[in-house]
Protein backbone atom coordinates (compact mmCIF):
# COMPACT_ATOMS: atom_id res chain seq x y z
CA UNK A 1 0.00 0.00 0.00
CA UNK A 2 1.52 3.27 -1.05
CA UNK A 3 1.76 6.53 0.79
CA UNK A 4 -1.10 8.02 -1.21
CA UNK A 5 -3.39 5.15 -0.29
CA UNK A 6 -2.66 5.65 3.42
CA UNK A 7 -3.41 9.38 3.10
CA UNK A 8 -6.64 8.64 1.29
CA UNK A 9 -7.63 6.02 3.94
CA UNK A 10 -6.78 8.45 6.79
CA UNK A 11 -8.67 11.26 5.08
CA UNK A 12 -11.62 8.92 4.51
CA UNK A 13 -11.58 7.85 8.19
CA UNK A 14 -11.45 11.47 9.38
CA UNK A 15 -14.30 12.35 7.01
CA UNK A 16 -16.42 9.44 8.30
CA UNK A 17 -15.78 10.49 11.92
CA UNK A 18 -16.59 14.16 11.14
CA UNK A 19 -19.80 13.20 9.32
CA UNK A 20 -20.76 10.94 12.24
CA UNK A 21 -20.28 13.79 14.74
CA UNK A 22 -22.22 16.19 12.49
CA UNK A 23 -25.02 13.63 12.07
CA UNK A 24 -25.24 13.06 15.82
CA UNK A 25 -25.30 16.83 16.50
CA UNK A 26 -27.99 17.30 13.84
CA UNK A 27 -30.08 14.44 15.23
CA UNK A 28 -29.72 15.75 18.79
CA UNK A 29 -30.64 19.29 17.76
CA UNK A 30 -33.75 18.33 15.85
CA UNK A 31 -35.08 15.60 18.11
CA UNK A 32 -37.78 16.25 20.68
CA UNK A 33 -36.75 17.24 24.16
CA UNK A 34 -39.19 16.61 27.00
CA UNK A 35 -38.84 18.55 30.23
CA UNK A 36 -40.95 17.93 33.30
CA UNK A 37 -41.23 20.33 36.20
CA UNK A 38 -43.50 22.29 38.49
CA UNK A 39 -44.18 26.02 38.44
CA UNK A 40 -45.54 27.76 41.53
CA UNK A 41 -47.10 31.08 40.55
CA UNK A 42 -48.27 32.19 43.97
CA UNK A 43 -51.70 32.50 45.53
CA UNK A 44 -54.05 35.20 46.75
CA UNK A 45 -55.88 35.30 50.03
CA UNK A 46 -57.10 37.76 52.62
CA UNK A 47 -57.96 37.72 56.29
CA UNK A 48 -60.48 40.19 57.70
CA UNK A 49 -60.44 41.56 61.22
CA UNK A 50 -63.44 43.26 62.79
CA UNK A 51 -62.69 45.47 65.78
CA UNK A 52 -64.87 46.56 68.68
CA UNK A 53 -67.56 48.96 67.53
CA UNK A 54 -68.34 52.22 69.29
CA UNK A 55 -70.97 54.94 69.05
CA UNK A 56 -71.87 58.55 69.88
CA UNK A 57 -73.95 57.82 72.97
CA UNK A 58 -73.20 59.96 75.97
CA UNK A 59 -71.11 58.43 78.71
CA UNK A 60 -73.12 56.32 81.12
CA UNK A 61 -75.95 55.81 78.63
CA UNK A 62 -74.53 53.05 76.47
CA UNK A 63 -77.68 51.19 75.42
CA UNK A 64 -76.95 50.38 71.80
CA UNK A 65 -74.03 48.86 69.93
CA UNK A 66 -72.67 47.80 66.55
CA UNK A 67 -71.04 44.44 65.82
CA UNK A 68 -69.89 42.58 62.77
CA UNK A 69 -68.70 39.20 61.62
CA UNK A 70 -67.09 37.90 58.44
CA UNK A 71 -68.34 35.11 56.24
CA UNK A 72 -66.31 34.58 53.06
CA UNK A 73 -65.59 38.01 51.59
CA UNK A 74 -68.65 39.63 53.19
CA UNK A 75 -68.91 41.61 56.42
CA UNK A 76 -72.30 41.27 58.14
CA UNK A 77 -73.11 44.17 60.45
CA UNK A 78 -75.77 44.42 63.16
CA UNK A 79 -76.87 47.55 65.02
CA UNK A 80 -78.39 46.46 68.34
CA UNK A 81 -80.98 48.60 70.16
CA UNK A 82 -80.62 51.44 67.67
CA UNK A 83 -82.43 54.73 68.12
CA UNK A 84 -82.76 58.02 66.22
CA UNK A 85 -79.82 60.28 65.34
CA UNK A 86 -76.97 58.15 66.63
CA UNK A 87 -73.63 57.45 64.95
CA UNK A 88 -71.80 54.11 65.01
CA UNK A 89 -68.28 53.15 63.92
CA UNK A 90 -67.00 49.65 63.28
CA UNK A 91 -63.24 49.18 62.60
CA UNK A 92 -62.37 46.66 59.88
CA UNK A 93 -59.10 45.73 58.22
CA UNK A 94 -57.98 43.35 55.51
CA UNK A 95 -54.62 41.56 55.66
CA UNK A 96 -53.08 40.03 52.53
CA UNK A 97 -52.17 36.48 53.58
CA UNK A 98 -51.30 35.47 50.01
CA UNK A 99 -47.94 35.44 48.29
CA UNK A 100 -48.64 38.10 45.64
CA UNK A 101 -50.05 41.65 45.80
CA UNK A 102 -53.80 42.16 45.40
CA UNK A 103 -56.06 45.07 44.46
CA UNK A 104 -59.43 45.92 45.95
CA UNK A 105 -61.65 45.93 42.84
CA UNK A 106 -65.04 46.72 44.31
CA UNK A 107 -66.87 47.34 47.57
CA UNK A 108 -70.63 46.83 47.55
CA UNK A 109 -73.25 46.83 50.27
CA UNK A 110 -76.79 45.59 50.81
CA UNK A 111 -78.58 48.30 52.79
CA UNK A 112 -82.12 47.20 51.94
CA UNK A 113 -83.07 46.40 55.57
CA UNK A 114 -82.09 49.86 56.90
CA UNK A 115 -84.53 52.74 57.41
CA UNK A 116 -84.73 55.31 54.63
CA UNK A 117 -82.19 58.07 55.16
CA UNK A 118 -79.64 55.91 56.97
CA UNK A 119 -76.08 56.87 56.08
CA UNK A 120 -73.56 54.03 55.71
CA UNK A 121 -70.06 54.86 54.54
CA UNK A 122 -66.62 53.33 54.55
CA UNK A 123 -64.11 55.91 55.74
CA UNK A 124 -60.38 55.86 56.43
CA UNK A 125 -59.41 54.79 59.92
CA UNK A 126 -57.72 57.87 61.45
CA UNK A 127 -55.28 55.57 63.25
CA UNK A 128 -53.93 54.38 59.86
CA UNK A 129 -54.59 57.20 57.37
CA UNK A 130 -51.99 56.11 54.80
CA UNK A 131 -53.43 52.58 54.42
CA UNK A 132 -57.14 53.15 53.68
CA UNK A 133 -59.51 50.32 52.82
CA UNK A 134 -60.85 51.65 49.51
CA UNK A 135 -61.46 50.64 45.91
CA UNK A 136 -58.13 50.59 44.09
CA UNK A 137 -56.03 49.91 47.18
CA UNK A 138 -53.07 47.62 46.51
CA UNK A 139 -52.13 45.32 49.36
CA UNK A 140 -48.75 43.61 49.34
CA UNK A 141 -48.25 40.23 51.06
CA UNK A 142 -48.17 40.68 54.83
CA UNK A 143 -49.64 44.21 54.70
CA UNK A 144 -53.08 45.50 55.75
CA UNK A 145 -55.55 48.20 54.82
CA UNK A 146 -57.80 49.79 57.44
CA UNK A 147 -61.26 51.30 57.43
CA UNK A 148 -64.19 52.32 59.56
CA UNK A 149 -67.78 51.52 58.74
CA UNK A 150 -69.72 54.64 59.78
CA UNK A 151 -73.49 54.39 60.28
CA UNK A 152 -75.83 57.28 61.08
CA UNK A 153 -79.41 56.36 61.88
CA UNK A 154 -82.02 58.97 60.81
CA UNK A 155 -84.71 60.65 62.91
CA UNK A 156 -87.35 58.15 61.71
CA UNK A 157 -85.51 55.23 63.36
CA UNK A 158 -87.57 53.38 65.93
CA UNK A 159 -86.19 52.99 69.43
CA UNK A 160 -84.81 49.60 70.51
CA UNK A 161 -84.61 48.55 66.85
CA UNK A 162 -82.17 46.04 65.43
CA UNK A 163 -80.82 46.63 61.91
CA UNK A 164 -78.73 44.52 59.59
CA UNK A 165 -76.66 45.18 56.48
CA UNK A 166 -73.69 43.69 54.65
CA UNK A 167 -70.55 44.90 52.89
CA UNK A 168 -68.79 42.73 50.29
CA UNK A 169 -65.23 43.33 49.10
CA UNK A 170 -64.10 42.02 45.71
CA UNK A 171 -60.35 41.68 45.26
CA UNK A 172 -57.98 40.04 42.83
CA UNK A 173 -54.45 39.64 41.60
CA UNK A 174 -52.78 43.06 41.35
CA UNK A 175 -51.94 42.89 37.63
CA UNK A 176 -55.19 41.40 36.31
CA UNK A 177 -58.45 43.22 35.71
CA UNK A 178 -61.50 42.10 37.71
CA UNK A 179 -63.56 39.30 36.18
CA UNK A 180 -67.31 39.37 36.35
N, C-alpha and C positions, 0 to 999 in steps of 0.2 A: 504494500500500500504506500503510495507516494505521499509526499508532503502536502500536495494540493488536496488529496483525498481526505487527509486528517483535518485540514482546515475546513473543508466543506462539511465533514461530519461534526466538527466542533461547532461550526456556525449553525448547522441544522439543529443540533442539540440545544444550543442557546436560544434559537428561535422557537423551538417547541416549548421550552421552559417559559419564555417570555409570553408566548401565546396562552399557555396554561394559566399563568398568573393573571393576565388580562381577562381571560374568560371567567376565572373565579371572581375577580373584582366586579366584572360586569354582572355576573349572576347574583352576587351578593347585593349589589346596588339596586337591582331591579326586582328582587324578590320581596315578598311581603314580610313585614316586620310587625309582630304583635306585641303590644305592651299592655300589661295589666297593672292597675293601681287604684288608688282611692283618693278622691279630692274632697276636702272638707271646706265648704264655702262659708261657714258660719251660720248663726241662727239669730232670730229675733225673739224677744220676750220682754214683758214688763211686769212690774210688781207695784200695785197700788198700796198706798197707806192713807188711811182716813184718821185724822186727828180728832181731838175732843172739841165738839162744837161749843159755841158761846153765843150770847145774845145781848140785846140792849136793855134788858130789864134792870130796874133799879136794885141796888144792893139790898139784900134781905127779902126780896120779893121774886125769887127765882122759881116760877111755877111752870115755865115751858122750857123746851129744849129742842135741839136739832141733833140727829144722829145719821150715820150712813154706814152702808156695808157694800162690799164689792162682790159681784158675781160675773165672772168672765171679764169683759172690757166695759162693764156698765156699773156705775155708782148708783145705788138706790138710797134715796134720802127721805127721812121722815121728820116732820115737825110735830112734836108732841105738845098737846095742850096750848095750841096757838091762839092768839087773840089779836085784835086790831092794832095796826100801826107799830109793829115790833120788827126789829131787824135781827137776823141770825147770820152767823158765819160758821162755815165748816171747812177746816183745813184739809186739803188733799194734795198728795204728791205722787208722781210716777217715776219709778226707778227703772232704768234700762238694765235688765239682767241678762241680755243677750250678748253676743260677741261682735256685733256690728252696730253702727249708728242707726237710729231710726228718726223718722219725722212724724209729728202729729199732723195727720191729714185733715181730720174733721172732728168737731165736737158738736154733738146734737143732744137735745133734751126732749123729754116727754113731760109737758107741763099741764096736760089735759085735766088732771084731777085738782088743780089749784084754783082758788077763787079768781074771778076776773079782776085784773089790775095788779095781781101779784108780780113783783119784780124778782127775777132770778137771773143772776149774772155770775160769770166766772171772772174773778179779778186776780191781779198779782198779789201774792202773799208779801206784805211789807217786810217780813223777816228775810226774804230771799228775792229782792227786786230784780236781780240780773238773771234769774232762772225762772221766768214765768211759764206756767202751764197755759199754752195758747196754740192756736192753729199755726202751723209752720215751724214750731219749735223743733230743733234738732237735739236729740239726746244721745250722747256718746255712751258706750258701755261703762257701767259703774257710776253714771251721773244721774241726777234727778232734776225734775222741774216741779215747781210748787205753785199752788193756787189756793184761792179761797172761794167757796161757793157762798155768795151773798144772797139772802132771801129777805124781801120786805113784804110783809102781809098788809093788804089794804084795809081801809076803814070798814069795808063790808064783811070782813072776816068774823065768823062766829066765835064766841069764847069757848074755851075748852075743846077746840076742834083739832083733829089730827089730819095732816095733809101729807101726800106722797108725791114724789116725782123722781125722774131718773135722768142721768147724764151718761152718754156713751161716747167714748173716745175711740176714734179710728186712727191707727198708726201703721207704718210700714217701713220697709227698708229705705234708707236715706236717699239712695240714688235711683229709685224706681217711682213712677207716678202711681197714685192710688188706683186700685182696680175696683170696679163696681159691678 
